[in-house]
Amino acid sequence: MLLPVIAMLALINGCSSSGFENDVKQMAKYQCEMKKLMAKGESESAQAEMDKLQKEVEEFAKKMETKYDEKKMTEKEKKEMDSKANKIMTEELKKCD
């Protein structure tokens, strides 16, 4: 569910570095929250929280698809942004506990 959005974020072009970084950090936050909810098990309350979070992620993904257009990027730009996004995501997920 989150991987396609992360991949899309990795393809960001024509934005400020801090905007890109903040968007990747937000996706890492969502991923961390989902991980914590999954650890709670399959209780009704955990499932309700996961459903709510999934809706938030989907809304965020739609905004990012509108904000960033990967069709306007070269392969080199895509690779550079993918590398940058992966680095940010890795660092942010290390903080997830």
FENKAPE-V756884 format. One record per residue. N is the residue number from 1. RES is the residue in one small letter. SS is DSSP state (@ for helix, = for strand, . for the rest). PSI is psi in radians with two decimals (* if undefined). D_LAST is the distance of its C-alpha to the last C-alpha in whole Angstrom. Layout:
BEGIN
n:N res:RES ss:SS psi:PSI d_last:D_LAST
n:N res:RES ss:SS psi:PSI d_last:D_LAST
END
This chain:
BEGIN
n:1 res:m ss:. psi:-0.83 d_last:20
n:2 res:l ss:@ psi:-0.46 d_last:18
n:3 res:l ss:@ psi:-0.76 d_last:20
n:4 res:p ss:@ psi:-0.63 d_last:23
n:5 res:v ss:@ psi:-0.72 d_last:22
n:6 res:i ss:@ psi:-0.76 d_last:20
n:7 res:a ss:@ psi:-0.71 d_last:23
n:8 res:m ss:@ psi:-0.72 d_last:25
n:9 res:l ss:@ psi:-0.56 d_last:23
n:10 res:a ss:@ psi:-0.27 d_last:24
n:11 res:l ss:. psi:0.30 d_last:27
n:12 res:i ss:. psi:2.44 d_last:28
n:13 res:n ss:. psi:2.66 d_last:31
n:14 res:g ss:. psi:0.55 d_last:33
n:15 res:c ss:. psi:2.88 d_last:30
n:16 res:s ss:. psi:2.67 d_last:29
n:17 res:s ss:@ psi:-0.74 d_last:26
n:18 res:s ss:@ psi:-0.61 d_last:24
n:19 res:g ss:@ psi:-0.79 d_last:25
n:20 res:f ss:@ psi:-0.84 d_last:24
n:21 res:e ss:@ psi:-0.76 d_last:20
n:22 res:n ss:@ psi:-0.68 d_last:20
n:23 res:d ss:@ psi:-0.72 d_last:20
n:24 res:v ss:@ psi:-0.70 d_last:18
n:25 res:k ss:@ psi:-0.67 d_last:15
n:26 res:q ss:@ psi:-0.73 d_last:16
n:27 res:m ss:@ psi:-0.65 d_last:16
n:28 res:a ss:@ psi:-0.68 d_last:12
n:29 res:k ss:@ psi:-0.79 d_last:11
n:30 res:y ss:@ psi:-0.76 d_last:13
n:31 res:q ss:@ psi:-0.71 d_last:11
n:32 res:c ss:@ psi:-0.78 d_last:8
n:33 res:e ss:@ psi:-0.71 d_last:9
n:34 res:m ss:@ psi:-0.72 d_last:12
n:35 res:k ss:@ psi:-0.76 d_last:9
n:36 res:k ss:@ psi:-0.71 d_last:8
n:37 res:l ss:@ psi:-0.67 d_last:12
n:38 res:m ss:@ psi:-0.55 d_last:13
n:39 res:a ss:@ psi:-0.38 d_last:11
n:40 res:k ss:. psi:-0.30 d_last:13
n:41 res:g ss:. psi:-2.81 d_last:16
n:42 res:e ss:. psi:0.57 d_last:19
n:43 res:s ss:. psi:2.81 d_last:20
n:44 res:e ss:@ psi:-0.70 d_last:22
n:45 res:s ss:@ psi:-0.71 d_last:20
n:46 res:a ss:@ psi:-0.72 d_last:17
n:47 res:q ss:@ psi:-0.70 d_last:20
n:48 res:a ss:@ psi:-0.73 d_last:21
n:49 res:e ss:@ psi:-0.71 d_last:18
n:50 res:m ss:@ psi:-0.71 d_last:17
n:51 res:d ss:@ psi:-0.76 d_last:21
n:52 res:k ss:@ psi:-0.79 d_last:20
n:53 res:l ss:@ psi:-0.71 d_last:17
n:54 res:q ss:@ psi:-0.68 d_last:19
n:55 res:k ss:@ psi:-0.73 d_last:22
n:56 res:e ss:@ psi:-0.77 d_last:21
n:57 res:v ss:@ psi:-0.74 d_last:20
n:58 res:e ss:@ psi:-0.72 d_last:23
n:59 res:e ss:@ psi:-0.76 d_last:25
n:60 res:f ss:@ psi:-0.75 d_last:23
n:61 res:a ss:@ psi:-0.71 d_last:24
n:62 res:k ss:@ psi:-0.74 d_last:27
n:63 res:k ss:@ psi:-0.70 d_last:27
n:64 res:m ss:@ psi:-0.64 d_last:26
n:65 res:e ss:@ psi:-0.64 d_last:29
n:66 res:t ss:@ psi:-0.72 d_last:31
n:67 res:k ss:@ psi:-0.69 d_last:30
n:68 res:y ss:. psi:2.29 d_last:30
n:69 res:d ss:. psi:1.80 d_last:33
n:70 res:e ss:@ psi:-0.33 d_last:32
n:71 res:k ss:@ psi:-0.32 d_last:36
n:72 res:k ss:@ psi:0.10 d_last:37
n:73 res:m ss:. psi:2.61 d_last:35
n:74 res:t ss:. psi:2.89 d_last:36
n:75 res:e ss:@ psi:-0.65 d_last:35
n:76 res:k ss:@ psi:-0.78 d_last:34
n:77 res:e ss:@ psi:-0.70 d_last:32
n:78 res:k ss:@ psi:-0.78 d_last:30
n:79 res:k ss:@ psi:-0.72 d_last:29
n:80 res:e ss:@ psi:-0.77 d_last:29
n:81 res:m ss:@ psi:-0.64 d_last:26
n:82 res:d ss:@ psi:-0.79 d_last:25
n:83 res:s ss:@ psi:-0.79 d_last:24
n:84 res:k ss:@ psi:-0.78 d_last:23
n:85 res:a ss:@ psi:-0.73 d_last:20
n:86 res:n ss:@ psi:-0.70 d_last:19
n:87 res:k ss:@ psi:-0.81 d_last:18
n:88 res:i ss:@ psi:-0.80 d_last:17
n:89 res:m ss:@ psi:-0.78 d_last:14
n:90 res:t ss:@ psi:-0.80 d_last:13
n:91 res:e ss:@ psi:-0.75 d_last:13
n:92 res:e ss:@ psi:-0.69 d_last:11
n:93 res:l ss:@ psi:-0.38 d_last:9
n:94 res:k ss:@ psi:-0.48 d_last:8
n:95 res:k ss:. psi:-0.17 d_last:6
n:96 res:c ss:. psi:1.97 d_last:4
n:97 res:d ss:. psi:* d_last:0
END
